[in-house]
Amino acid sequence: MNEIDFLTVSALLLPVAFLSGWWLARSKKSNSNRELNSSINPEYFKGLNYVLNEQPDKAIEVFVRMLEVDSETVETHLALGNLFRRRGEVDRAIRIHQNLIARPNLSQEQKALALLELALDYMRSGLLDRAEGLFKQLVELDKYSLQACRHLLDIYQQEKDWENAIFFAKKLEASSNGTFDPLIAQFYCELAEDHITQKEDKEAREKLRKALNKDPACVRASILEGTLLKKDGKLKSALKAYKRVEKQDVEYLPEVIESVLECYQKLEQPKAALEFLQHSQEKHSGTDSMLLLTELIIEQQGEEEGINYIAQQLRDRPTVRGVDRLLKYSLRNIQGEDRSRLKTIKELTESLLENRPAYKCQQCGFKAKQLHWQCPSCKNWTTLKPTAGVKSE
């Protein structure tokens, strides 16, 4: 038997090994003085034969028929179903759990547990609507309701049903010691973005207000609020919203720096813009603020002053983006062979920057070129941050 055949048979024998242990234990318990071969139901060997011949569906039919459902065998059915689900054979797990639920002599507790397991089978197979119905039934029965609520919250996030997600997050918050406020704030932001897409700015602002009430540290709500206010021409209010980000989570400050400068430009306050960038650079040493400050110095004081400033900054704290920008300025005034050499280096820095992601998840390491408030990989919220070397060197 080759390695693949051996692994296949081993996998198929897992449920048999499980049932063997259960059946032998039960046989010993029920009649310890009788011979083992007279204790075992002949149907067991029939099921075993189906498994060995790689006919698991027929084997399940035999085992389910053989195991009369009573107070002693309910757990056996549940364990067998769980075994198949863990192995990825969800259809077989569903059949076992459905058969169990159909039995009339289950206690309320046993039926609730079987419903929970069947709902988990449906979730595993992607049948979210069926899983949702069973989890709701468990909530109504007040059986395994905490687990059911958690799974419903997961389902509604997958389906982007943010209203229901908020409802069950609040329900979980009331039933547990943990806080769901930051998560609920993200759901309100999702609703706000939907309203913005539909050009329903009033409703969007209301959702953002609720988001900030739930989580005053919600960066996303501040950015969205600032964007709405800037669009409406309420520039001073927009500045207040954008500047909150520095206190909420300074790692996201690069996301609003350009918007802040745009507001100052429209307000015709170049001095205030310069002071904001200087403050940001002195306090946080961000590459974004350094580059924008360089541009502002060039605009207000001339190119030579701007080049001197960025060169000094790079001596203290070299970054790829900073070197790339300095090369850009230098190429403007250099000709001949020196220009050719600098151009080659510039192409290398551009290549480095192009191939590096702008954001990285702090939980799972997922990398992206654009900001996702929920990580596409691990599904955690607000874990994607600007990466060092690109957005916040």
Residue, then its C-alpha position, 0 to 999 in steps of 0.5 A: m500500500n503506497e503512502i497516499d492509500f495508507l493516509t486515505v484509509s487512516a482518515l476513513l478509519l477515524p470514525v470507526a476507531f471512535l465508534s469502536g471505543w464507544w461500542l467496546a466500552r458500552s459492551k463492557k459496561s452492559n455485560s462484563n461477563r459475556e464474550l466480546n464477540s457476542s456483545i457487538n451488533p452485527e450491523y457494526f461489522k457491516g458499517l466497518n466493511y463500508v468504511l474499508n471499502e471507501q463507502p462512508d455514506k453507506a457507513i453513516e446510514v448503518f451507524v446512525r441506524m445502529l445507534e438507537v438515540d437515547s440518553e446514552t447515545v446522544e453524545t455519541h451522535l454529536a461527537l460523530g457529527n463533530l468528527f466529520r465536520r472537523r475533517g471537512e466532511v460537512d455534508r455527512a455532519i449535517r446528515i447526522h445532526q439532522n437525524l438526531i434533531a428528528r428524533p422525538n425523545l430528545s430533552q430540550e437541552q439535547k435538542a438545543l445542543a443538536l441545533l447548535e451543532l447543525a447551525l455550525d455545520y451550515m456555517r462551515s458549508g457557507l449556508l449562512d441563511r440556514a445557520e442564521g435561522l437556527f442561531k436565532q431559534l437558539v436565542e429565542l429559546d435562551k439556549y446557548s444564546l451567547q454562542a449563537c449571538r457571537h455567530l450571528l454577529d459573524i454572519y452579519q459582518q460577512e453579509k454586511d448587514w450592519e444594522n443587525a450587526i449593531f443589534f447583536a453586538k449590543k446584545l453581546e455587550a449586555s451579556s458579557n463583561g467585555t466592551f464592543d464599543p470600538l466594533i460598534a463604532q466601525f459598524y456605524c462608520e460602514l452605515a455612514e459610508d453607505h449613506i455617503t454613497q447614496k448622497e445622504d449626508k445628513e444621515a451619514r453625519e448622524k451615524l458618525r455622531k453615534a460612532l464617536n459617541k460609542d468610541p471617541a477614539c474612532v479615527r475613521a469617524s473623524i476622517l469621514e466627518g472631516t471629509l463631509l465638512k470640507k465638502d460642505g465648505k465648513l473648513k474650520s470644523a473640518l480642521k477640528a475633525y482632522k486634527r482629532v486623529e493625532k490624539q486618537d491614533v497618531e499612526y493614522l496622522p499621515e492619512v489626514i495631513e494633505s486634507v489639513l493642508e488643503c483646508y488651510q490653503k482654501l482658508e488662505q492661511p499659509k502660516a498656519a499650514l507651515e506651523f501645523l507641518q512643523h509641529s507634526q514633524e518635530k513631534h512625530s518625525g513623519t516622512d509625509s510631513m517632512l515631504l509636504l513641509t519641504e514643498l511648502i518651504i520651496e513654495q514660500q522660500g525657494e528651491e534651495e532652502g527646500i533642498n537644504y531642509i530635506a537634505q538635513q532631515l535625511r542626514d538625521r533620519p534617512t528614508v527611501r521616500g525622502v531620498d527619492r524626493l531629494l533625487k527628484y529635486s537634484l535632477r532638475n539642476i544637473q546635466g551630463e554624466d552626473r544626471s545619468r547616474l542620479k537618474t539610475i538611482k532614482e529609478l531604483t528608489e522608485s522601484l523599491l517604493e512601487n513594490r512595497p505595500a503601504y499598509k500592514c495588519q498588526q495582527c496577521g501581517f496581511k499587506a495592502k496598497q490601500l487602507h482597509w478598516q477591516c483586515p481582509s485576511c484575519k477580519n480584525w478591525t483597525t489593525l491595518k496601519p501605515t507601514a514603516g518605510v512608506k507612509s510613516e517612516 
